[in-house]
Amino acid sequence: MSSQLRFLDMALFQPGLQRTRIVAPAGPATTMAGAASKFVHLGSKLARTEASVAAFLVGFAVVSRRRRTCLAAMPDEREPVEEASDPQGPSDLSISRLLSWTRKEDGFIVSPGVHGRDGSLAVSLPLSKGDPIIGVMWTELLFAGESADVSDRELAALQLGYRLLKEIMGIESNRPWPSAYAASLPKKPALPLLWNSKQQFELHEALVIQRVQEQVARARSWLKTQTVNDDDLWPSFAPKFASALSRAIEVEPGMWAMVPLLDLVGPGGPANCRLEVEDLGSKGKALILYTLRDIQPGEALFRDVNVDSSDNLMLQYGVPSSALFGSTELSASAYLAENFAEPWQLHAILRRVPGAVPGRLQGDVKISGKLQTSASSVSATVGEQFVTAALILSVAAENDLPDASTLQTEVSAGLEALPTARRIACFDALLQLLRSCKAELASSAEDDAKLLAESKGCMALAVAFRLPRKQIIDTVMQQVEKELDLAMTKLTSNTKSGGSLPFAVIGK
């Protein structure tokens, strides 16, 4: 028995072996003795797993063949070029082969209930909260080269993708990567950097499209530093780069690696697993995947990844945020034209609103900010930029425009602290700004909801990405309209004695 296999036996099956936790994400503390007892418990429950897993894989293969036959019989009216560029994940057969290989290798341990399904991992047997699912020794991690410390995620992906390309091309290396692992990588990852320009446009977000183009430009520029035949290699290199970008795991701060089998568990749904680095002293380190909760047969495995926005989730993993969680935040831009505001108001917005810049046409002003639906007040919902612009637009005369200090005080206090008439004027200005945000989008939320049910491939991903963003604008507009109605009702009740509505409300 090799030392690696002895390590796995000792680490995961023998009670009493101590460990030091390197990474401690959220979840119940798990000792190595606890992990060992959990695996022993699983072993006793699954003594018959060789036959059951084999039977499951045979049955699954039959179902998969039937599914592929049915799909092949369905009509597809899309253009051949569009269909050819659709994402293609790893086949269930390639994942099954990878599982077979890892179960024979000394540096891996895999719960018998784990199997491949729809390009990812799922379980066919129940698991309890805190159960270990997959263990990988540190020696099995795949790095780009001798120096693994790269804090830049994209640079690490470029290096890993280039190493993967050389492995597939048969270029000799000191430590060849397993062929079963290379075969389990997606042929065409879902990342937008692999989409054509027409498909990228369907994201309906100029800043996101710009970031995609910057990703491609950086990757092509980096490839030129590695080879003179960069144009010839790009079609082969780009999918490998995208695979590394979406699958690489930051095993330690600034250290990125491809981790066979484990890197099939990523975002795509609510997390039910967590990944920990275990320090086993003289035996080295290991990456172990634990359950965060009870997992039932048929459930796919997902884990949280370190992304700070829905944009990055799409650009780095090819996952629209709606597949992971309900989107609550949106970066939005509004354009103010001369016919919408007075010249002195536009000038004040350029000077006072953070990030405001001249628009596309002469005299226009562009305001960018964040909208969120989880806030408790309108001011928090629309953010500082839109609140500041609304305060300026609510002023009827240039002489009444507050100075910078007063304006900042009003922003800090929020629209809720304003007199009713001024608050109504601000709400009306906000609605105009939000309508401008909607006008920047090429389709409505209603149109996209219908289109999503009919779309496939990259188009389906693009629609799933942009739909929640449009729904956020609609939700924010509804909140502002509700507050406007309440303010109007209050003001009307206060003027029933015979007074007239203020100028800011009636506009004359």
Summary of the structure (lengths in Angstrom):
residues: 508
radius of gyration: 27.9
end to end distance: 90.3
largest distance: 95.7
contacts: 1592
relative contact order: 0.10
helix: 53%
strand: 13%
